[in-house]
């Protein structure tokens, strides 16, 4: 029986499950809870994981961005700050979602174009491979308004780059993301879908049992090398940081949380520009030696 989805599309072709984020009007921002985009993605991945006809999963997106982060619509209507318990429960739900991605019994590829921000960074870091278009931009911009979001990236890109991204909130381009290990390869935007599909279809032709068991092996090494303990400790601290974000102030002294409620995303953009506008990092010279 065909699955019904509101926020995503699923297309199975040539032994590859294409899971397509399909809320371009919201830049594919990820929701949370029953019926949300996260819930639908998790359901689609679970189906693909169990489907013997599927050998690989490719996650991509419609519209001009892969994913601009979390759905801020849940913040706009709130009249009070989340409690530490609220934030801990939210973190537990994120952990469950991320584990669903990691536990898929097939390779999972993310094909990223446009913006990949905030919680989307944690999302793609759970995938086996990230292929980026040359117009992709990655960032933890929430760091500039006092929010957490870095813990999932430490095992992937290391402490220094994770600190830089969350401390500064700067975005990096696809070439920088490739250099630091977040991205496997950068492709022209016009070729991204075809190139990512080509890789997915190649993997789908590999021995299914070996792919699954080798994936389990590598994931087990990562988990026992400290990723599991780091994830739990990091998320506990994320709950504290998120709770304290209610007292984070813009350079003009106003609270970011108040600005989010009264002025929305545009007000936050103006406040961030008041911190500084031009990136500190110089552009990566394409083709330069790593």
C-alpha positions as a Markdown table, in Angstrom:
| # | Residue | x | y | z |
|---|---|---|---|---|
| 1 | Unk | 0.0 | 0.0 | 0.0 |
| 2 | Unk | 1.3 | 3.4 | -0.9 |
| 3 | Unk | 2.3 | 5.7 | 1.9 |
| 4 | Unk | 0.6 | 9.1 | 2.3 |
| 5 | Unk | 2.9 | 12.1 | 3.0 |
| 6 | Unk | 2.3 | 15.8 | 3.4 |
| 7 | Unk | 5.8 | 17.3 | 3.8 |
| 8 | Unk | 7.9 | 14.8 | 1.7 |
| 9 | Unk | 7.7 | 12.8 | -1.5 |
| 10 | Unk | 9.0 | 9.3 | -1.9 |
| 11 | Unk | 9.9 | 7.8 | -5.3 |
| 12 | Unk | 11.5 | 4.3 | -5.7 |
| 13 | Unk | 13.5 | 3.9 | -8.9 |
| 14 | Unk | 16.3 | 1.5 | -9.9 |
| 15 | Unk | 16.5 | 0.1 | -6.4 |
| 16 | Unk | 16.9 | 3.5 | -4.8 |
| 17 | Unk | 14.4 | 5.2 | -2.5 |
| 18 | Unk | 14.4 | 8.9 | -3.2 |
| 19 | Unk | 13.1 | 10.7 | -0.1 |
| 20 | Unk | 12.4 | 14.3 | -1.2 |
| 21 | Unk | 11.8 | 17.2 | 1.2 |
| 22 | Unk | 8.8 | 19.0 | -0.3 |
| 23 | Unk | 8.0 | 22.1 | 1.7 |
| 24 | Unk | 9.8 | 24.7 | -0.5 |
| 25 | Unk | 7.6 | 27.6 | 0.8 |
| 26 | Unk | 9.3 | 27.0 | 4.2 |
| 27 | Unk | 12.7 | 26.2 | 2.7 |
| 28 | Unk | 12.0 | 22.7 | 3.9 |
| 29 | Unk | 12.4 | 23.6 | 7.6 |
| 30 | Unk | 12.1 | 20.6 | 9.8 |
| 31 | Unk | 9.1 | 20.3 | 12.1 |
| 32 | Unk | 8.8 | 18.1 | 15.2 |
| 33 | Unk | 6.1 | 15.9 | 16.5 |
| 34 | Unk | 3.3 | 13.7 | 15.1 |
| 35 | Unk | 2.6 | 14.5 | 11.4 |
| 36 | Unk | 5.7 | 16.7 | 11.1 |
| 37 | Unk | 8.3 | 16.5 | 8.4 |
| 38 | Unk | 10.7 | 14.7 | 10.8 |
| 39 | Unk | 8.0 | 12.1 | 11.5 |
| 40 | Unk | 7.4 | 11.6 | 7.8 |
| 41 | Unk | 11.1 | 11.3 | 7.0 |
| 42 | Unk | 11.6 | 8.8 | 9.8 |
| 43 | Unk | 8.6 | 6.7 | 8.5 |
| 44 | Unk | 9.9 | 6.8 | 4.9 |
| 45 | Unk | 13.4 | 5.7 | 6.1 |
| 46 | Unk | 11.9 | 2.9 | 8.1 |
| 47 | Unk | 10.0 | 1.6 | 5.1 |
| 48 | Unk | 13.1 | 1.8 | 2.9 |
| 49 | Unk | 15.2 | 0.1 | 5.5 |
| 50 | Unk | 12.9 | -2.9 | 5.5 |
| 51 | Unk | 12.2 | -3.1 | 1.8 |
| 52 | Unk | 14.3 | -5.8 | 0.2 |
| 53 | Unk | 13.8 | -4.2 | -3.2 |
| 54 | Unk | 15.7 | -1.1 | -2.0 |
| 55 | Unk | 19.5 | -1.0 | -1.9 |
| 56 | Unk | 20.2 | 2.7 | -1.1 |
| 57 | Unk | 18.4 | 5.8 | 0.1 |
| 58 | Unk | 18.9 | 9.3 | -1.4 |
| 59 | Unk | 17.6 | 12.3 | 0.5 |
| 60 | Unk | 17.2 | 15.5 | -1.5 |
| 61 | Unk | 14.9 | 18.5 | -1.6 |
| 62 | Unk | 12.7 | 20.5 | -3.8 |
| 63 | Unk | 12.9 | 24.3 | -4.0 |
| 64 | Unk | 15.9 | 26.6 | -3.6 |
| 65 | Unk | 17.2 | 25.2 | -0.3 |
| 66 | Unk | 17.9 | 21.7 | 1.0 |
| 67 | Unk | 16.8 | 22.8 | 4.5 |
| 68 | Unk | 17.0 | 26.1 | 6.3 |
| 69 | Unk | 16.9 | 24.5 | 9.8 |
| 70 | Unk | 14.1 | 24.0 | 12.3 |
| 71 | Unk | 10.6 | 25.3 | 11.8 |
| 72 | Unk | 10.5 | 28.5 | 13.8 |
| 73 | Unk | 6.7 | 28.6 | 13.5 |
| 74 | Unk | 6.6 | 26.8 | 16.8 |
| 75 | Unk | 8.4 | 29.7 | 18.5 |
| 76 | Unk | 6.3 | 32.6 | 17.1 |
| 77 | Unk | 3.1 | 31.8 | 18.9 |
| 78 | Unk | 4.7 | 31.2 | 22.3 |
| 79 | Unk | 4.2 | 33.6 | 25.1 |
| 80 | Unk | 6.8 | 32.1 | 27.5 |
| 81 | Unk | 10.2 | 30.5 | 27.3 |
| 82 | Unk | 10.6 | 26.8 | 27.1 |
| 83 | Unk | 11.6 | 25.2 | 30.4 |
| 84 | Unk | 14.7 | 23.0 | 30.8 |
| 85 | Unk | 12.4 | 20.0 | 30.8 |
| 86 | Unk | 10.7 | 21.1 | 27.5 |
| 87 | Unk | 14.2 | 21.4 | 26.0 |
| 88 | Unk | 15.3 | 18.0 | 27.3 |
| 89 | Unk | 12.2 | 16.4 | 25.8 |
| 90 | Unk | 12.9 | 18.1 | 22.5 |
| 91 | Unk | 16.5 | 16.9 | 22.5 |
| 92 | Unk | 15.3 | 13.3 | 23.2 |
| 93 | Unk | 13.0 | 13.5 | 20.1 |
| 94 | Unk | 15.9 | 14.8 | 18.0 |
| 95 | Unk | 18.1 | 11.9 | 19.3 |
| 96 | Unk | 15.4 | 9.4 | 18.3 |
| 97 | Unk | 15.1 | 11.0 | 14.8 |
| 98 | Unk | 18.9 | 10.9 | 14.3 |
| 99 | Unk | 19.1 | 7.3 | 15.4 |
| 100 | Unk | 16.4 | 6.4 | 12.9 |
| 101 | Unk | 18.7 | 7.7 | 10.1 |
| 102 | Unk | 21.8 | 5.9 | 11.4 |
| 103 | Unk | 20.0 | 2.6 | 11.8 |
| 104 | Unk | 18.8 | 2.4 | 8.2 |
| 105 | Unk | 20.1 | -0.9 | 6.9 |
| 106 | Unk | 21.1 | 0.7 | 3.5 |
| 107 | Unk | 23.5 | 3.5 | 2.7 |
| 108 | Unk | 21.9 | 6.9 | 3.1 |
| 109 | Unk | 23.1 | 9.8 | 0.9 |
| 110 | Unk | 22.1 | 13.4 | 1.3 |
| 111 | Unk | 22.2 | 15.6 | -1.8 |
| 112 | Unk | 22.4 | 19.2 | -0.6 |
| 113 | Unk | 21.8 | 22.3 | -2.6 |
| 114 | Unk | 21.3 | 25.9 | -1.4 |
| 115 | Unk | 21.0 | 26.4 | 2.4 |
| 116 | Unk | 21.7 | 23.6 | 4.9 |
| 117 | Unk | 21.5 | 25.4 | 8.3 |
| 118 | Unk | 21.1 | 24.6 | 12.0 |
| 119 | Unk | 19.3 | 21.4 | 12.7 |
| 120 | Unk | 19.8 | 20.4 | 9.1 |
| 121 | Unk | 23.5 | 20.1 | 9.8 |
| 122 | Unk | 22.8 | 17.5 | 12.4 |
| 123 | Unk | 20.5 | 15.8 | 10.0 |
| 124 | Unk | 23.0 | 15.4 | 7.2 |
| 125 | Unk | 25.8 | 14.4 | 9.6 |
| 126 | Unk | 23.8 | 11.2 | 10.4 |
| 127 | Unk | 23.9 | 10.2 | 6.7 |
| 128 | Unk | 26.6 | 8.0 | 5.2 |
| 129 | Unk | 27.6 | 10.5 | 2.5 |
| 130 | Unk | 26.8 | 14.1 | 1.8 |
| 131 | Unk | 27.1 | 15.3 | -1.8 |
| 132 | Unk | 26.9 | 19.1 | -2.2 |
| 133 | Unk | 26.0 | 21.4 | -5.1 |
| 134 | Unk | 28.5 | 24.1 | -5.7 |
| 135 | Unk | 25.9 | 26.6 | -4.5 |
| 136 | Unk | 25.4 | 24.9 | -1.1 |
| 137 | Unk | 26.0 | 26.8 | 2.1 |
| 138 | Unk | 26.3 | 25.3 | 5.5 |
| 139 | Unk | 26.1 | 26.9 | 9.0 |
| 140 | Unk | 25.1 | 26.9 | 12.6 |
| 141 | Unk | 23.7 | 30.4 | 12.5 |
| 142 | Unk | 21.7 | 29.7 | 15.7 |
| 143 | Unk | 24.9 | 30.2 | 17.7 |
| 144 | Unk | 24.6 | 34.0 | 17.1 |
| 145 | Unk | 21.4 | 34.2 | 19.0 |
| 146 | Unk | 22.5 | 32.1 | 21.9 |
| 147 | Unk | 21.2 | 28.7 | 20.8 |
| 148 | Unk | 22.9 | 25.3 | 20.8 |
| 149 | Unk | 23.2 | 22.9 | 17.9 |
| 150 | Unk | 26.8 | 21.8 | 17.6 |
| 151 | Unk | 27.0 | 18.4 | 19.4 |
| 152 | Unk | 26.2 | 16.2 | 16.4 |
| 153 | Unk | 29.0 | 17.7 | 14.3 |
| 154 | Unk | 32.0 | 17.1 | 16.6 |
| 155 | Unk | 32.6 | 13.4 | 15.5 |
| 156 | Unk | 32.3 | 14.5 | 11.9 |
| 157 | Unk | 34.4 | 17.6 | 11.5 |
| 158 | Unk | 36.3 | 17.8 | 14.9 |
| 159 | Unk | 36.2 | 20.2 | 17.8 |
| 160 | Unk | 37.9 | 23.3 | 16.2 |
| 161 | Unk | 35.6 | 23.6 | 13.2 |
| 162 | Unk | 32.5 | 22.8 | 15.2 |
| 163 | Unk | 33.5 | 25.5 | 17.7 |
| 164 | Unk | 34.1 | 28.0 | 14.9 |
| 165 | Unk | 30.7 | 27.4 | 13.3 |
| 166 | Unk | 28.7 | 27.6 | 16.5 |
| 167 | Unk | 30.7 | 30.4 | 18.1 |
| 168 | Unk | 30.5 | 32.7 | 15.0 |
| 169 | Unk | 27.4 | 31.5 | 13.3 |
| 170 | Unk | 29.2 | 32.0 | 10.0 |
| 171 | Unk | 28.2 | 30.0 | 6.9 |
| 172 | Unk | 30.7 | 28.1 | 4.8 |
| 173 | Unk | 30.5 | 27.2 | 1.2 |
| 174 | Unk | 30.5 | 23.7 | -0.3 |
| 175 | Unk | 34.2 | 23.7 | -1.0 |
| 176 | Unk | 35.0 | 24.5 | 2.7 |
| 177 | Unk | 32.6 | 21.9 | 3.8 |
| 178 | Unk | 34.4 | 19.4 | 1.6 |
| 179 | Unk | 37.7 | 20.4 | 2.9 |
| 180 | Unk | 36.7 | 19.9 | 6.6 |
| 181 | Unk | 35.1 | 16.5 | 6.0 |
| 182 | Unk | 31.4 | 17.3 | 6.2 |
| 183 | Unk | 31.0 | 16.8 | 2.4 |
| 184 | Unk | 32.3 | 13.9 | 0.3 |
| 185 | Unk | 32.2 | 15.7 | -3.1 |
| 186 | Unk | 31.1 | 19.0 | -4.7 |
| 187 | Unk | 29.2 | 18.9 | -8.0 |
| 188 | Unk | 27.8 | 21.6 | -10.2 |
| 189 | Unk | 24.2 | 22.4 | -9.1 |
| 190 | Unk | 22.8 | 21.3 | -12.5 |
| 191 | Unk | 24.4 | 17.9 | -12.1 |
| 192 | Unk | 23.8 | 17.3 | -8.4 |
| 193 | Unk | 20.7 | 15.1 | -8.7 |
| 194 | Unk | 22.2 | 13.0 | -11.5 |
| 195 | Unk | 25.6 | 12.6 | -9.8 |
| 196 | Unk | 24.0 | 11.7 | -6.4 |
| 197 | Unk | 21.6 | 9.3 | -8.1 |
| 198 | Unk | 24.5 | 7.7 | -10.0 |
| 199 | Unk | 26.3 | 7.0 | -6.7 |
| 200 | Unk | 23.1 | 5.7 | -5.1 |
| 201 | Unk | 22.4 | 3.3 | -7.9 |
| 202 | Unk | 26.0 | 2.0 | -7.9 |
| 203 | Unk | 25.7 | 1.3 | -4.2 |
| 204 | Unk | 22.3 | -0.4 | -4.7 |
| 205 | Unk | 24.0 | -2.9 | -7.0 |
| 206 | Unk | 26.5 | -4.0 | -4.3 |
| 207 | Unk | 25.9 | -7.1 | -2.1 |
| 208 | Unk | 23.1 | -6.0 | 0.3 |
| 209 | Unk | 24.3 | -8.2 | 3.2 |
| 210 | Unk | 27.9 | -6.9 | 3.0 |
| 211 | Unk | 26.8 | -3.2 | 2.8 |
| 212 | Unk | 24.6 | -3.6 | 5.8 |
| 213 | Unk | 27.2 | -5.5 | 7.9 |
| 214 | Unk | 30.1 | -3.2 | 6.9 |
| 215 | Unk | 27.9 | -0.2 | 7.9 |
| 216 | Unk | 27.1 | -1.8 | 11.2 |
| 217 | Unk | 30.8 | -2.5 | 11.8 |
| 218 | Unk | 31.8 | 1.1 | 11.1 |
| 219 | Unk | 29.0 | 2.5 | 13.2 |
| 220 | Unk | 29.9 | 0.2 | 16.1 |
| 221 | Unk | 33.5 | 1.5 | 15.9 |
| 222 | Unk | 32.3 | 5.1 | 16.0 |
| 223 | Unk | 29.9 | 4.4 | 18.9 |
| 224 | Unk | 32.5 | 2.6 | 21.0 |
| 225 | Unk | 35.2 | 5.1 | 20.3 |
| 226 | Unk | 33.2 | 7.8 | 22.2 |
| 227 | Unk | 30.5 | 9.0 | 19.8 |
| 228 | Unk | 27.7 | 7.5 | 21.9 |
| 229 | Unk | 28.9 | 9.0 | 25.2 |
| 230 | Unk | 29.6 | 12.3 | 23.6 |
| 231 | Unk | 26.2 | 12.5 | 22.1 |
| 232 | Unk | 24.4 | 11.9 | 25.4 |
| 233 | Unk | 26.6 | 14.4 | 27.3 |
| 234 | Unk | 26.4 | 17.0 | 24.5 |
| 235 | Unk | 22.7 | 16.8 | 24.3 |
| 236 | Unk | 22.3 | 17.3 | 28.0 |
| 237 | Unk | 24.4 | 20.5 | 27.8 |
| 238 | Unk | 22.3 | 21.5 | 24.7 |
| 239 | Unk | 19.2 | 21.5 | 26.9 |
| 240 | Unk | 20.9 | 23.8 | 29.4 |
| 241 | Unk | 22.1 | 26.1 | 26.6 |
| 242 | Unk | 18.7 | 26.3 | 25.0 |
| 243 | Unk | 17.1 | 27.1 | 28.3 |
| 244 | Unk | 19.6 | 29.9 | 28.9 |
| 245 | Unk | 19.1 | 31.3 | 25.4 |
| 246 | Unk | 16.1 | 33.3 | 26.8 |
| 247 | Unk | 18.7 | 35.7 | 28.3 |
| 248 | Unk | 20.8 | 36.0 | 25.1 |
| 249 | Unk | 21.0 | 39.7 | 24.0 |
| 250 | Unk | 21.6 | 41.4 | 20.7 |
| 251 | Unk | 24.2 | 44.2 | 20.6 |
| 252 | Unk | 21.5 | 46.8 | 21.2 |
| 253 | Unk | 20.6 | 45.1 | 24.5 |
| 254 | Unk | 17.3 | 43.5 | 23.4 |
| 255 | Unk | 16.6 | 39.8 | 24.1 |
| 256 | Unk | 16.8 | 37.7 | 20.9 |
| 257 | Unk | 13.8 | 35.7 | 22.2 |
| 258 | Unk | 11.6 | 38.8 | 22.5 |
| 259 | Unk | 12.7 | 39.9 | 19.0 |
| 260 | Unk | 11.8 | 36.4 | 17.6 |
| 261 | Unk | 8.3 | 36.7 | 19.0 |
| 262 | Unk | 7.7 | 40.3 | 17.9 |
| 263 | Unk | 9.6 | 40.6 | 14.7 |
| 264 | Unk | 10.2 | 37.1 | 13.5 |
| 265 | Unk | 13.0 | 35.9 | 11.4 |
| 266 | Unk | 13.6 | 39.2 | 9.7 |
| 267 | Unk | 14.2 | 40.9 | 13.0 |
| 268 | Unk | 16.7 | 38.2 | 14.0 |
| 269 | Unk | 18.6 | 38.8 | 10.7 |
| 270 | Unk | 18.9 | 42.5 | 11.4 |
| 271 | Unk | 20.2 | 41.8 | 14.9 |
| 272 | Unk | 22.7 | 39.3 | 13.6 |
| 273 | Unk | 23.9 | 41.9 | 11.1 |
| 274 | Unk | 24.5 | 44.2 | 14.1 |
| 275 | Unk | 27.0 | 41.7 | 15.5 |
| 276 | Unk | 29.0 | 41.7 | 12.2 |
| 277 | Unk | 28.1 | 41.2 | 8.6 |
| 278 | Unk | 31.2 | 40.2 | 6.6 |
| 279 | Unk | 32.6 | 36.6 | 7.2 |
| 280 | Unk | 36.0 | 36.3 | 8.9 |
| 281 | Unk | 37.0 | 33.3 | 6.8 |
| 282 | Unk | 38.5 | 33.9 | 3.4 |
| 283 | Unk | 37.0 | 32.0 | 0.5 |
| 284 | Unk | 38.4 | 28.6 | -0.3 |
| 285 | Unk | 40.5 | 28.6 | -3.4 |
| 286 | Unk | 38.9 | 25.9 | -5.6 |
| 287 | Unk | 41.3 | 23.3 | -6.6 |
| 288 | Unk | 43.8 | 24.2 | -3.9 |
| 289 | Unk | 45.6 | 21.4 | -2.1 |
| 290 | Unk | 44.1 | 20.3 | 1.1 |
